[in-house]
Amino acid sequence: MELPVSQILLVTGFFLILIGIWGVLAHRNILRIIIGFSLLDTGIHIVMVATGYVTGGTAPIIDAALEKANAAASAVDPIPSALVVTAIVIGFSVTAIMLAFARRLYDAKKTLDIGAFTEEKW
């Protein structure tokens, strides 16, 4: 019995989301929290791509390979893929900003443990 690719992607994506949530909530090191956010972000991307995937589907270009009558059932939805490309760029920039903040926090306190920053006033 073979699982469809979309189900494998969904399971993998949700697994990465769970690992990311665990990484954010269970660790006290800022770098590990940033890695948890990145894993969470990657899992969300995989789940979004899996929602638009059609097993055995083709590109959503109506031509001789894809008839208008079968387009809705056998074409891959391009919207989730386009959203994920945008989300990857945004996620990369957010990760870079988090790393820059982590560097500034390390320069200020010489530690990356979030317990050292609890007495700070906002």
C-alpha positions in Angstrom: 0.0 0.0 0.0 1.6 3.2 -1.1 0.8 6.6 0.5 0.1 9.6 -1.7 2.9 12.2 -1.7 0.5 14.8 -0.3 -0.1 12.7 2.8 3.6 12.2 3.3 4.2 15.9 2.9 1.4 16.7 5.4 2.8 14.3 8.0 6.3 15.6 7.5 5.1 19.2 7.7 3.1 18.7 10.9 6.1 16.8 12.4 8.4 19.7 11.7 5.8 22.1 13.2 5.7 20.0 16.4 9.5 19.9 16.6 9.5 23.7 16.1 7.0 24.4 18.8 8.9 22.1 21.1 12.1 23.9 20.3 10.6 27.3 21.0 8.9 26.3 24.3 11.4 23.9 25.8 14.7 25.6 25.3 16.2 28.6 27.1 19.0 29.3 24.6 18.1 32.0 22.1 19.8 30.3 19.2 17.8 27.1 19.8 14.6 29.1 19.9 15.5 30.7 16.6 16.2 27.3 15.1 12.8 26.2 16.5 11.1 29.1 14.7 12.9 28.2 11.5 11.7 24.6 11.8 8.1 25.8 12.5 8.3 28.0 9.5 9.6 25.2 7.2 6.8 22.9 8.5 4.2 25.4 7.7 5.6 25.9 4.2 5.5 22.1 3.6 1.9 21.9 4.8 0.9 24.8 2.5 2.5 23.2 -0.5 0.8 19.8 0.3 -2.6 21.5 0.3 -2.2 22.4 -3.3 -0.6 19.2 -4.5 -2.6 16.7 -6.6 -1.3 13.2 -7.0 -0.6 12.6 -10.6 -1.5 16.2 -11.4 0.1 18.4 -14.0 0.9 22.1 -14.3 -2.2 24.4 -14.5 -1.6 25.2 -18.1 -4.6 24.4 -20.4 -3.2 23.0 -23.6 -3.3 19.6 -25.4 -2.0 17.8 -22.2 -4.7 19.2 -20.0 -8.3 19.6 -21.2 -10.7 22.2 -19.8 -13.1 19.5 -18.5 -10.3 17.9 -16.4 -8.5 21.0 -15.3 -10.1 21.3 -11.9 -9.5 17.6 -11.0 -6.0 17.1 -12.4 -4.2 20.4 -12.2 -2.0 21.4 -9.3 -3.1 24.5 -7.5 -0.4 27.2 -8.0 -1.6 29.6 -5.3 -0.1 27.8 -2.3 3.2 27.4 -4.1 3.3 31.1 -4.9 2.5 32.0 -1.3 5.2 29.7 0.0 7.8 31.3 -2.2 6.9 34.7 -0.7 6.8 33.2 2.8 10.3 31.7 2.4 11.7 35.1 1.6 9.9 36.7 4.5 10.9 33.8 6.9 14.6 34.2 5.8 14.5 38.0 6.6 12.8 37.4 9.9 15.4 34.8 10.8 18.2 37.2 9.9 16.6 39.9 12.1 16.3 37.4 15.0 19.9 36.4 14.7 20.9 40.1 14.6 19.0 40.7 17.8 20.6 37.6 19.4 24.0 39.0 18.5 23.1 42.4 20.1 21.8 40.6 23.2 25.0 38.5 23.5 27.1 41.7 23.2 25.1 43.3 26.0 25.0 40.4 28.5 27.6 37.9 27.2 25.0 35.1 27.4 22.3 33.7 25.2 20.2 32.3 28.0 16.8 34.0 28.1 16.9 33.9 31.9 19.4 36.7 31.9 17.0 39.0 30.2 14.0 38.7 32.5 14.9 41.7 34.6 15.0 44.1 31.6 12.3 46.7 31.5 10.5 47.4 28.3 
